[in-house]
């Protein structure tokens, strides 16, 4: 399990806007190109552990401040689905 957590966290922390858009589409989440760029810029290199609720919520708060509540809620859905089965 720890290996999968490390892989998911690495992907989140190094995600590009294009990868984020593909992931959003895969999980039926509405995300604009501008929001994907903003989010990728926020999480890039931050070493966020999406399995840690406090860290995830802190990142989502930053995302909410830059992109709005709706986008933060959409991303929370992606994080929930990524972390649900582990």
N, C-alpha and C positions, 0 to 999 in steps of 0.2 A: 504494500500500500504506500509506503513512504516514497518509493521510486515514482509512482504515478503522481503523487502530490508534488514532488520536485519537478517533474516534467510539466505539469499543468502550471505551476507557479512560474517556471522559466518561460513558458510560452506567453503567459499573461504579461510578464515584465519585459518582454522583448517584442511584443506584438506590433506589427505595422498597421497603418490604417487599412490597407487592402485586406490583410488577414482578418482584421476585426470586422470588416464589412462582410467577408465570406462567412465568418463565424456567426454573425448576427443573422444572416440569411438562413443558415443551417438551423438556427434555433427559432426562426420566425419572429425575429426582433427587428423593429423598425429603427434604423440608424442612418443618419445622413452622412455624406462624405465629410462635411465639415466637423460634425460631431466625432466621427471616427478619428480624424486628425487630432482633434483636441484631446480625446481620451487617450490615444496612443502617446501623445506628448506628456500627459499627466502621469501615466503608469511607467513610462520608459525609464528603466534603470532604478526604480524605487525599491525593488526587492520586496514587493508586497506579497504576503502570504494570504491567498484568497481563502484558505481553510481556517484562518484565524478571524473570527467575526469582528473583533475590534479593528484589526488592520483593514479588513475589507470595507467596513463601514466608514473608516477615516478616508479611504480612497474614494468611496462613493460620495462622500460629503464634498470632497474637492471637485469631483466630476459634476455634482449638482450645482456647485457655485459657478462653474464655467459653462455648462450646457443646459442646465435646468433639471427640475425634478423628474420630468417624464423620461429623459434619457438615462438618468441615474437609476430609475426604477427598471428600465429595460435592461440595463447592464447587470443589475442585481439578479434578474431572471437568468441571464447567461451564467453568472457565477454560481447560482443555486444549482443549475443543471450540471455544470462542470464538477461540482463538489458533492452532489447528492449521492452518487453511487460508490463513494469511497469511504 
